[in-house]
Amino acid sequence: MKPIIIPFIPNNLGRVDFRVHVTDATNKGFKRVEFKLDSGSDFTTISCTDLYRLGYTREFLRSCPHHNNQVTTAANTIRLQYIEGVSIKFEDREIQGCKIFFALDTGLRSLFGSDILKYFNWEVNYDEGMLRMAKANRSPRLSIGEDLLHIYDIGSDEHV
């Protein structure tokens, strides 16, 4: 399987910001979302601003399940909620079955975390401005009840 290549423009803090497409609330389309790569984050999170732009309503988000653990951010300790079955689309690949976390009424940002990164061998090339993600040879060890992500080549319906 060829790697997923995500171009980015490094900012002056050395952060990796990139845009991908995320399924909207109807799961019939995709909209662009900008994520910051954060390999130290246990969870891939999305801001409420991005969720509203994707078509999710506050009422729907309030009804979403809570994660079992609290998460400590730089600002405070919060209890995350999540949406399951989200797809993230890169230029020629789609990752289906993602769980994306959020926290209402907080300044939580859209971060691409280790819960998705663990499925890949990945590297950041700052000189070329590329994040390269190749599917790991071995699937990560999964906790009970955790779903596998599915990676597809767009246009071929081929599971890779």
ABEGO torsion letter per residue (X at the ends): XBBBBBBBBBBAAGBBBBBBBBBBAAGABBBBBBBBBBAABABBBBBAAAAAAAGBBAAAAAABBBBABBBBBAABBBBBBBBBGBBBBBAABBBBGBBBBBBBGBABBBBBBAAAAAABBBBBBAAAGBBBBBBBABBBBBBBGBBBBBBBBBGAGBBX
